[in-house]
Amino acid sequence: MGKIFIVEDHAVIRRGYVLLIKRRADLEVCGEAASGEDALNTIPVCDPDLVLIDVSLPGISGIDLVRRLKTTQPNLATLVISGHEESLFVEGVLAAGAKGYIMKEQAPDVLLDAIYQVLGGQQYISERMRVKLQKKMPSE
């Protein structure tokens, strides 16, 4: 069973993630936080397999939270969810050590697929963001 910790400052959205994940028998929400500060205090107690992080958080940003978690718990998988389409966010998230980046506009089943891929050790990047990153790369 995959234990998921959710970091999202909007209570309604956070609740939606919880309900979506609870529909799956092999996934469990082990904790939630509305800020990066709360997450840093609670995640070690919860011992999740994956942390789902909103990129735009008050105080400690989602990118900074990923960076700090990578330092304190290097094997902890992180999946960042965002409403931002700028490729700089994706690059920052991946450079910080996240295993994935998914857009908030994605269908619930796509989010679940991303969770399973990251739990399985794979990287996940939303299709549109992957295309944007490829366009930025110099051609050979």
KELOBA-925287 format. One record per residue (C-alpha): residue in three letters; y, x negated, z negated. Coordinates in pm, whole numbers, padded with zeros to 5 digits, always signed. Layout:
BEGIN
alaYXZ
...
END
This chain:
BEGIN
met+00000+00000+00000
gly+00346-00129+00090
lys+00606-00111-00184
ile+00958-00051-00052
phe+01288-00102-00234
ile+01593+00073-00083
val+01950-00058-00105
glu+02196+00199+00033
asp+02530+00300-00116
his+02530+00655+00023
ala+02313+00876-00200
val+02229+01134+00068
ile+02115+00868+00315
arg+01920+00685+00043
arg+01744+01012-00046
gly+01655+01063+00320
tyr+01490+00720+00334
val+01296+00800+00016
leu+01170+01131+00156
leu+01075+00970+00488
ile+00879+00690+00321
lys+00708+00926+00075
arg+00554+01111+00372
arg+00334+00809+00431
ala+00029+00770+00205
asp+00028+00390+00248
leu+00394+00338+00157
glu+00566+00379-00179
val+00929+00363-00285
cys+00926+00144-00596
gly+01301+00139-00653
glu+01652+00210-00530
ala+01998+00063-00571
ala+02344+00168-00457
ser+02484-00188-00455
gly+02377-00545-00399
glu+02447-00627-00764
asp+02215-00350-00886
ala+01952-00458-00634
leu+01953-00819-00756
asn+01889-00697-01111
thr+01621-00441-01022
ile+01421-00597-00738
pro+01244-00858-00955
val+01121-00580-01187
cys+00998-00366-00898
asp+00827-00653-00710
pro+00849-00485-00365
asp+00682-00597-00044
leu+00990-00507+00161
val+01356-00438+00089
leu+01541-00198+00321
ile+01910-00298+00306
asp+02222-00131+00443
val+02436-00403+00601
ser+02761-00246+00470
leu+02748-00240+00092
pro+03029-00248-00161
gly+03066-00582-00339
ile+02785-00804-00217
ser+02736-00733+00155
gly+02393-00665+00300
ile+02398-01005+00470
asp+02484-01181+00144
leu+02212-00985-00035
val+01955-01099+00222
arg+02074-01459+00178
arg+02046-01440-00203
leu+01704-01276-00192
lys+01581-01543+00050
thr+01686-01806-00206
thr+01531-01637-00510
gln+01228-01475-00340
pro+01165-01658-00012
asn+00852-01458+00077
leu+01015-01117+00029
ala+01053-00931+00360
thr+01392-00774+00430
leu+01480-00515+00694
val+01850-00445+00748
ile+01966-00106+00869
ser+02309-00069+01023
gly+02550+00150+01211
his+02711-00159+01368
glu+02626-00246+01726
glu+02797-00583+01734
ser+02553-00864+01803
leu+02734-01078+01543
phe+02584-00857+01271
val+02234-00911+01408
glu+02288-01284+01434
gly+02424-01297+01077
val+02136-01092+00939
leu+01872-01304+01110
ala+02045-01630+01012
ala+02046-01509+00651
gly+01669-01469+00668
ala+01606-01100+00738
lys+01290-01010+00929
gly+01450-00718+01108
tyr+01756-00520+01213
ile+01744-00153+01302
met+02020+00086+01399
lys+02082+00393+01181
glu+02082+00613+01490
gln+01711+00547+01547
ala+01458+00827+01501
pro+01272+00835+01167
asp+00945+00732+01332
val+01115+00423+01476
leu+01231+00325+01127
leu+00876+00366+00998
asp+00747+00153+01288
ala+01002-00116+01200
ile+00891-00107+00835
tyr+00526-00149+00934
gln+00606-00433+01174
val+00805-00625+00914
leu+00540-00560+00648
gly+00289-00701+00899
gly+00485-01026+00924
gln+00653-00951+01256
gln+01021-00947+01340
tyr+01181-00617+01442
ile+01511-00578+01627
ser+01628-00246+01771
glu+01580-00240+02149
arg+01951-00205+02231
met+02041-00492+02001
arg+01765-00710+02146
val+01909-00650+02495
lys+02260-00742+02374
leu+02130-01064+02219
gln+01944-01156+02539
lys+02260-01102+02745
lys+02450-01343+02517
met+02193-01618+02564
pro+02271-01865+02844
ser+02033-01843+03137
glu+01837-02147+03237
END
